[in-house]
Amino acid sequence: MMIDHRGGYLDTTRVVLSTIVSPLHYAVDTPIQIVHWVNDHFTSHASLIRENTRLRHKLFLNQAKLRKFSDLEAENVRLRQLLGSAEKIGEKVLITELLAVDMDPFSRRIMIDKGTQDGVAVGHSLIDINGVMGQVIQTGPSSSTVLLITDPSHALPVQVNRNGFRSIALGTGIQDSLELSHIPTNTDLNIGDVLVTSGLGGRFPSGYPVGEITYIKRDIGQPFAKILVKPYAWLERNREALLVKPMTHTSTTNNTVP
């Protein structure tokens, strides 16, 4: 009885002590667990941020590589088209690249990367895969200046592909606009008519695309109609183009730039 009694007493004591100590142990252990949880949380968050940054950098690099590949592919397409245009022309041509665009708002000129050392001379025509761009007006050893067909001082002999009507397409100073000068109001011209080079003057090859009539205004009482043409060539947006020698040699003096 003594042993049982004491054993029961000890069990009771252990229960009481356990009841008292457990909350204390929990109270002491909980902050430690919280600290571990916070550390784990911020470690995971920082790891996620690093991983996100790494993935974004990788994505950026992949996009840049893809863009470069697309640019190279597009350039190859343009070059093949230029070579195809050269074969159609049947003249001696030279592929050139655009170096700079004249920022003067009153002129339309560009600089190309071919000059006298490449055989370029004043009067050479510049065309792209779509149409006539302009004409070389100054040359240097390794570069040349081209007057675009939209420059206010440029005049281009053209004819209507549909009926053979001939006129002069004048530059307006606006990037994508030419104007046909002194056209009688009763002339057989329609919106959508295609203009090509007439070959008159010997500067440009005949039959090469120039542009399309996009605007016609015929005022009663006025002798001439107002007719605007949108050039086919990309003009200031091109990267590559073709230089074509004039059909006939002229006495134009070669102006040399440094």
Phi, psi and omega in degrees: 000324180295317182295313179299319182296314181292321179300319178295323179296315181296320178299318180297319180297318180296321179297316181296314180297319179298320180296324182283320187283325184305311178299323180294317178297319179295318181295325179283322186282329184301311178302323179296317178296321178297316179300315178298318180295317179297316179299314179298320181297310182290326176297316178295320180296314179297321178296320178296320179296315179298318180295320178296317178298316180298317181293322178295319177297318179296318178297317180299316179296318179295320178295320179297317178296318180295320180295318179297318178298317180296320179297317179296320179296317179295321179296319178298321178297314180298317181295319177297320179294321178297315178298323176296320178295320180299319180294324180292323182294321179076012178250168176285121184234165180222126178283133180226164179239150178285130178259318184202159177242130178294124183275000177297120183292347183260005178219161179231093181225152176225163175246138180242165188267022177236141182221204184298328179292345177259002180091011181280140179222161176301135181104345177296140180272150175241126180228162172237192184291347184254329184175191182286136178256312184174206189214140179290128179242342177214146179228147171235180181302319185234009179207163180215156177256133182245129174272117182285157183292345179270356177295141183301338182267001184265139176229130185235119176293126183226169171215153180281127184295329185288317186231001177080004180299133183255147179202186176240125177266118182259144175289143181255351185089352177263140189306316186243045183211132171237162178227136174274127187266143173050056178259118178304147185297336182268010180291142181283082177227142181228154173297132183102348177298138181266133177255139176231164177293140181272341182087351178294140181092342175074009182275312184250146174301141181286150175080008180271138185301139177246306182180191184227137178293125182243349184208131175224128177230120179244108180266133177297132180092349178260136183287333185238147177270156174261119185231124180248147183232135175263119180296147176282324183295153181279348175053251187284356182261000183283155170251322178235154178206177181242133173265132181235133178291150178299154179293325178227152179279139178243173181269015181301131179283139181279112177275123184256134176252157182302000000 
